[in-house]
Amino acid sequence: MTDKARIAHLAGPTATIQNSPPLVTSNKARAKAGLPVMEDAGGNALTFDALRAQRLAAPAKVYVEQFSAHPLEADAADLYGPPDGFMGADGVFNSERQSPDDKPVYEIELKPEDGLYPMPYMALQKDGTPWEEECATPGAGDAGARQGFYPDGSRSFEEIDRLAVGDDGRASLISSVADVDFFRGLPPGGYRKGLAENLRTDQGGGDIAPEIRGRDFFPYKPYHLASAPPRPTLAKMTNDMQALADSGDYDGFMWTQGSPQVEETAYWYNLLIDTDKPICGNAAQRPNGQISNDGPKNLVDSIAFIASKKWAGEDGRNRCGTVVIQEQQIFAAREVAKADARPGGYVATGGHGGIIGQFSHMGRLALTYLPVFKHTYQSDVNITKLPTSTLAVRRTGGGIARAEVAIKDADGKLLPDAIPVVSIAKDGSYSGLEIGDDGVLEEDLVASIEHKLSMGKLAGFVVEGLVPYGSLPAAARHKGMLKAAFSGIPVAKAARGPAEGFADPHDFQIAAANLTATKARLLLMACLLKFGSYPPAKDPDNPTKAELDAIREALAAYQAVFDTH
């Protein structure tokens, strides 16, 4: 026997993998209350109610018809032992058959401590009407809306452990392999009325102040109440994950998030978190409990990956970096991208690998590739290696100057206000406004540069241009980005889409290798935290040779990181 893996799960925002379809009042409940039942397209009552995982309040004894678990069980009846007894047409159970029409049955006692059971949903609204969706009425405000997202990962993990069946016909797919602790990073669901000690929750109680949608938790449903985490929340999730890593209590970590965003956070963790243990990102294209939901397998595979220790090198340290595990494939965080909204919709970008390994249908794990780029404890921009402060440019009465900005507090935690402001400027052909490429006409770009200079924050640009060069087609906009660099604002260029080539280097623009623009943005943010802004020219329209040389020197430090991360 070996010890189970110890895993920390950190819940992230807009996570479909921690969401469920709306709890709709069953026809069984509607009929009981004398309400109209749900009908099919032919005007008939729906054949079946949706069964939703719920808890028994008291023990219950049920009788299950023998050979009803599979249509060919009875074909092998000679291999089976006798039933527990027989159920008569009068509903009376007897240990011996009383009539040829009696059904052979198994007697089962269901207990609350058994865990969740799938049962019809019986709840009605307080006015006696049935629940039809998350909201009490279509388009209701926050006070009239329920939540489909869970407040942490414990419920979705419990449903998987209790109800999911492995290829060997067994359950307990999580608890048999690992002990998982649950934490709320930027959770997708929240306690809007707070949480008192005497209220039962999957967390076991605890005092939580009332939480606000869009500040404390971030769901995307109901759609009219959707919210997404803003830039400063990167600091909280980074500090939370690093604290778990520093605790020394865990063999690995899991992060769940919305399927379009998990690729970004996984790469951010790959750059910022100082740990030699694995971090696995997971998402789902379909909510928990929906037909063909893909999330449970992804989570179970991440647990198996961490427990396998195949991520460890000879020194016991993680050699894979942060990974995203989706549909039995293990992606390197640097290369993974969502390409389509369906199971199997993730691809490896960059054209040079990116899929670390895979799981077979029987659960066999094989690693086929290892990343050569720096990650986690190797990263030159992880939180441990960041300075406590750096310099950011700001427009002043006398021009542009650099001023000190704090990066970490006295405890080494990343400060929310330190997270850099980096924009992606995407352009295609025919983008110049007029013949002649007059930069004055590019008012959107001019305004963006001036806005960044007005904030006094760390700031940068990623330009997504031609494939594979990364260049902006319009000369005026290219010159505008050069002026941004001469103003102290770093600019990285990436090719359009999931380019297989490498963006060309430039004296005053960082080449983002084969990174997508979204990944280049995250790396530029990390570099800004590490190196700060460039030294600005006194007159960005006419920089001196000495000023250009200073900018080149500052850019070289950025480029070295882009070449290796």
URPE-V896600 format. One record per pair of residues at least 4 apart in sequence whose C-alpha atoms are under 8 Angstrom apart, sorted by the first residue. I is the first residue (numbers start at 1). J is the second residue. Records with the same first field share a line. If there is no record, write none. Layout:
# URPE-V896600
I=J + J
This chain:
# URPE-V896600
4=176 + 177 + 178 + 179 + 307
5=177 + 178 + 179 + 250 + 251 + 306 + 307
6=178 + 179 + 180 + 249 + 250 + 251 + 252
7=178 + 179 + 180 + 181 + 250 + 251 + 252 + 253 + 254 + 303
8=180 + 181 + 182 + 183 + 244 + 250 + 252 + 253 + 254
9=153 + 180 + 181 + 182 + 183 + 253 + 254 + 255 + 256
10=152 + 153 + 182 + 183 + 184 + 185 + 241 + 253 + 254 + 255 + 256
11=152 + 153 + 182 + 183 + 184 + 185 + 186 + 187 + 188 + 255 + 256 + 257
12=184 + 185 + 186 + 187 + 188 + 255 + 256 + 257 + 258
13=186 + 187 + 188 + 217 + 218 + 219 + 228 + 229 + 256 + 257 + 258
14=187 + 188 + 218 + 219 + 220 + 228 + 257 + 258
15=19 + 149 + 188 + 219 + 256 + 257 + 258 + 259 + 283 + 284
16=20 + 149 + 257 + 258 + 259 + 283 + 284 + 285 + 286 + 287 + 288
17=156 + 256 + 257 + 258 + 282 + 283 + 284 + 285 + 286 + 287 + 288 + 295 + 296
18=149 + 150 + 152 + 153 + 156 + 188 + 256 + 287 + 288
19=148 + 149 + 150 + 287 + 288
20=148 + 149 + 287 + 288 + 289 + 290
21=148 + 287 + 288 + 289 + 290
22=132 + 133 + 134 + 148
23=52 + 121 + 131 + 132 + 133 + 134
24=121 + 130 + 131 + 132 + 133
25=29 + 30 + 121 + 122 + 123 + 124 + 130 + 131 + 132
26=30 + 49 + 50 + 120 + 121 + 122
27=31 + 37 + 38 + 46 + 49
28=32 + 49 + 120 + 122
29=33 + 121 + 122 + 123 + 124
30=34 + 35 + 36 + 37 + 130
31=35 + 36 + 37
35=129
37=45 + 46
38=45 + 46
39=43 + 44 + 45 + 46
40=44 + 45 + 46
49=120
50=119 + 120 + 121
51=118 + 119 + 120 + 121
52=117 + 118 + 119 + 120 + 121
53=116 + 117 + 118 + 119 + 159
54=116 + 117 + 118 + 119
55=112 + 115 + 116 + 117
56=111 + 112 + 115 + 116 + 117
57=112
58=111 + 112
59=109 + 110 + 111 + 112
60=109 + 110 + 111
61=107 + 108 + 109 + 110
62=107 + 108 + 109 + 110
63=87 + 105 + 106 + 107 + 108
64=68 + 105 + 106 + 107 + 108
65=103 + 104 + 105 + 106
66=83 + 103 + 104 + 105 + 106
67=71 + 72 + 73 + 74
68=73
69=73
72=76
73=77
76=80
83=104 + 105 + 106
84=95 + 104 + 105 + 106 + 107
85=93 + 94 + 95 + 96 + 97 + 104 + 105 + 106 + 107
86=93 + 94 + 95 + 96 + 97 + 98 + 102 + 103 + 104 + 105
87=91 + 92 + 93 + 94 + 102 + 103 + 104 + 105
88=92 + 93 + 94 + 98 + 99 + 101 + 102 + 103
89=101 + 102
94=98
97=102
98=102
110=114
111=115
115=162
116=159 + 162 + 163
123=130 + 131
124=128 + 129 + 130 + 131
125=129 + 130 + 131 + 136
131=136
132=136
134=145 + 146 + 147 + 148 + 222
135=139 + 140 + 144 + 145 + 146 + 222
136=140 + 144 + 145 + 146
137=144
139=224
140=144 + 145
141=145 + 225
142=225
145=222
147=189 + 221 + 222
148=189 + 221
149=188 + 189 + 219
150=155 + 156 + 187 + 188 + 189 + 190
151=184 + 187 + 188 + 189 + 190 + 191
152=182 + 183 + 184 + 187 + 188 + 189
153=157 + 182 + 183
154=158 + 182 + 202 + 203
155=159 + 202
156=160 + 288
157=161 + 174 + 296
158=162
159=163 + 164
160=164 + 172 + 173 + 174 + 296
161=171 + 172 + 173 + 174 + 175
162=171 + 172
163=171
164=171 + 172 + 173 + 296
165=169 + 170 + 171 + 173
166=170 + 171 + 173
167=361 + 362
172=176
173=177 + 300
174=178 + 179 + 300 + 303
175=179
177=303 + 304 + 307
178=303 + 307
185=236 + 237 + 240 + 241
186=216 + 217 + 218 + 229 + 233 + 236 + 237
187=216 + 217 + 218
188=217 + 218 + 219
189=217 + 218 + 219
190=211 + 212 + 213 + 216 + 217
191=195 + 208 + 209 + 210 + 211
192=210 + 211 + 212 + 213
193=209 + 210 + 211
194=207 + 208 + 209 + 210 + 211
195=199 + 205 + 206 + 207 + 208 + 209 + 210
196=205 + 206 + 207 + 208
197=205 + 206 + 207
198=205
199=205
200=204 + 205
201=205
211=215 + 216 + 217
212=216 + 217
213=217 + 218 + 219 + 227
214=218 + 226 + 227 + 228 + 229
215=229
218=226 + 227 + 228 + 229
219=226 + 227 + 228
220=225 + 226 + 227 + 228
221=225 + 226
222=226
229=233
230=234
231=419 + 421
232=236 + 416 + 417 + 418 + 419
233=237 + 416
234=238 + 416 + 419
235=239 + 413 + 414 + 415 + 416 + 419
236=240 + 414 + 416
237=241
238=242 + 269 + 272 + 273 + 414
239=243 + 413 + 414
240=244
241=245 + 273
242=246 + 273 + 274 + 275
243=247
244=248 + 249 + 250
245=249 + 250 + 274 + 275 + 277
246=275
251=277 + 278 + 306 + 307
252=277 + 278 + 279 + 280 + 306
253=277 + 278 + 279 + 280
254=279 + 280 + 281 + 282 + 302
255=279 + 280 + 281 + 282
256=262 + 281 + 282 + 283
257=261 + 262 + 281 + 282 + 283
258=262 + 283 + 284
259=263 + 282 + 283 + 284 + 285 + 338
260=337 + 338
261=265
262=266 + 281 + 282 + 283 + 324
263=267 + 281 + 324 + 333 + 336 + 337 + 338
264=268 + 518 + 519 + 522
265=269
266=270 + 280 + 281 + 322 + 323 + 324 + 333
267=271 + 322 + 333 + 334 + 519 + 522
268=272 + 522 + 523
269=273 + 279 + 322 + 376
270=321 + 322 + 333 + 334 + 375 + 376 + 379
271=375 + 376 + 379 + 380 + 381 + 382 + 523 + 526 + 565
272=376 + 379 + 381 + 382 + 383 + 526
273=376 + 377 + 382 + 383
274=376 + 377 + 378 + 379 + 382 + 383 + 384
275=376 + 377
276=317 + 318 + 376 + 377
277=317 + 318
278=306 + 311 + 318 + 320 + 321 + 322 + 323
279=321 + 322 + 323
280=302 + 322 + 323 + 324 + 325
281=322 + 323 + 324 + 325
282=295 + 298 + 299 + 302 + 324 + 325 + 326
283=295 + 298 + 326
284=293 + 294 + 295 + 298 + 343
285=293 + 294 + 295 + 341 + 342 + 343
286=290 + 291 + 292 + 293 + 294 + 295 + 342
287=293 + 295
288=293 + 295 + 296
289=293
294=298 + 327 + 343
295=299
296=300
297=301 + 327 + 328
298=302 + 325 + 326 + 327 + 328
299=303
300=304
301=305 + 325 + 328 + 359 + 363
302=306 + 325
303=307
304=308
305=309 + 310 + 311 + 365
306=310 + 311
310=367
311=317 + 318 + 319 + 320
312=316 + 317 + 318 + 319 + 320
313=317 + 318 + 319
319=370 + 371
320=332 + 356 + 370 + 371
321=332 + 333 + 371 + 374 + 375 + 376
322=332 + 333 + 375 + 376
323=330 + 331 + 332 + 333
324=330 + 331 + 332 + 333 + 336
325=329 + 330 + 331
326=330 + 331 + 344 + 346
327=343 + 344
328=358 + 359 + 360
329=355 + 356 + 357 + 358 + 359
330=355 + 356 + 357 + 358
331=335 + 336 + 348 + 354 + 355 + 356 + 357
332=336 + 354 + 355 + 356 + 371
334=354 + 515 + 519
335=348 + 349 + 350 + 354 + 515
336=346 + 347 + 348 + 349 + 354
337=346 + 347 + 348 + 349
338=345 + 346 + 347
339=345 + 346 + 347
340=345 + 346
341=345
348=353 + 354 + 355
349=354 + 498 + 499 + 500 + 515 + 516
350=354 + 498 + 499 + 500 + 501 + 514 + 515 + 516
351=499 + 500 + 501
352=500
353=369
354=369 + 371
355=368 + 369
356=367 + 368 + 369 + 370 + 371
357=365 + 366 + 367 + 368 + 369
358=365 + 366 + 367 + 368
359=363 + 364 + 365 + 366
360=364 + 365
373=564 + 565
374=378 + 379 + 380 + 564 + 565
375=379 + 565
376=382
377=382
379=565
380=385 + 561
381=385 + 386 + 526 + 527 + 529 + 530
382=386
383=414
384=412
385=530
386=407 + 529 + 530
387=407 + 408 + 529 + 530
388=406 + 407 + 408 + 409 + 412
389=404 + 405 + 406 + 407 + 408
390=404 + 405 + 406 + 407 + 529 + 530 + 531 + 532
391=402 + 403 + 404 + 405 + 458 + 532 + 533
392=402 + 403 + 404 + 405 + 456 + 457 + 458 + 459 + 532 + 533
393=400 + 401 + 402 + 403 + 453 + 456 + 457 + 458 + 487 + 488 + 489 + 533 + 534 + 535 + 536
394=400 + 401 + 402 + 403 + 452 + 453 + 454 + 455 + 456 + 457
395=399 + 400 + 401 + 450 + 453 + 454 + 456
396=400 + 401
399=538 + 539
400=453 + 487 + 536 + 537 + 538
401=536
402=533 + 535 + 536
403=456
405=418 + 457
406=415 + 418
407=414 + 415 + 418 + 529
408=412 + 413 + 414 + 415 + 418
409=413 + 414 + 415
414=418
415=419
418=457 + 458 + 529
419=458 + 525 + 529
420=457 + 458 + 459 + 460 + 525 + 528 + 529
421=452 + 457 + 458 + 459 + 460 + 525
422=459 + 460 + 461 + 462 + 521 + 524 + 525
423=460 + 461 + 462 + 521
424=461 + 462 + 463 + 464 + 517 + 518 + 521
425=461 + 462 + 463 + 464
426=463 + 464 + 465
427=431 + 463 + 464 + 465 + 472 + 473
428=465 + 466 + 472 + 473
429=473 + 474
430=473 + 474
431=473 + 474
432=437 + 474 + 475 + 476 + 477
433=437 + 441 + 442
434=438
437=474 + 475 + 476
438=442 + 476
439=476 + 477 + 479 + 480
440=446
442=446 + 476 + 477
443=447
444=448
445=449 + 477 + 480
446=450 + 480
447=451
448=452
449=453 + 484
450=454
451=455
452=456 + 457 + 459
453=457
458=528 + 529 + 532 + 533
459=489 + 490 + 525 + 528 + 533
460=489 + 490 + 491 + 524 + 525 + 528
461=489 + 490 + 491 + 492 + 521
462=491 + 492 + 493 + 494 + 517 + 520 + 521
463=470 + 471 + 472 + 491 + 492 + 493 + 494 + 517
464=470 + 471 + 472 + 493 + 494 + 495 + 496 + 517
465=469 + 470 + 471 + 472 + 473 + 493 + 494 + 495 + 496
466=470 + 471 + 472 + 473 + 495 + 496
467=495 + 496 + 499 + 501 + 503
468=494 + 495 + 496 + 499 + 500 + 501 + 502 + 503 + 504
469=494 + 495 + 501 + 502 + 503 + 504
470=493 + 494 + 495 + 496 + 503 + 504 + 511
471=478 + 493 + 494 + 495
472=477 + 478
473=477 + 478
474=478
475=479
476=480
477=481
478=482
479=483
480=484
481=485 + 491
482=486 + 508 + 509
483=487 + 540 + 541
484=488 + 489 + 490 + 491 + 540
485=489 + 490 + 491 + 508 + 509 + 534 + 536 + 551
486=534 + 536 + 537 + 540 + 541 + 543 + 548 + 551
487=534 + 535 + 536 + 537 + 540
488=533 + 534 + 535 + 536 + 537 + 551
489=533 + 534
490=509 + 510 + 533 + 534 + 555
491=508 + 509 + 510
492=509 + 510 + 511 + 512 + 520 + 524
493=503 + 509 + 510 + 511 + 512 + 517
494=503 + 511 + 512 + 513 + 514 + 515 + 516 + 517 + 520
495=499 + 502 + 503 + 514 + 515 + 516 + 517
496=516 + 517
497=516 + 517
498=514 + 515 + 516
499=514 + 515 + 516
500=514
501=513 + 514
502=511 + 512 + 513 + 514
503=511 + 512 + 513 + 514
504=511 + 513
505=509 + 510 + 511
506=510 + 511
507=552
508=551 + 552 + 555
509=555
510=555 + 558 + 559 + 562
511=559 + 562
512=520 + 562 + 563
513=562 + 563
515=519 + 520
516=520
517=521
518=522
519=523
520=524
521=525
522=526
523=527 + 562 + 565
524=528 + 558
525=529
526=530
527=531 + 532 + 558 + 561
528=532 + 533
531=557 + 558
534=551 + 554 + 555
535=547 + 550 + 551 + 554
536=540 + 547 + 551
537=543 + 544 + 547 + 548
538=543
539=543
543=547 + 548
544=548
545=549
546=550
547=551
548=552
549=553
550=554
551=555
552=556
553=557
554=558
555=559
556=560
557=561
558=562
559=563
560=564
561=565
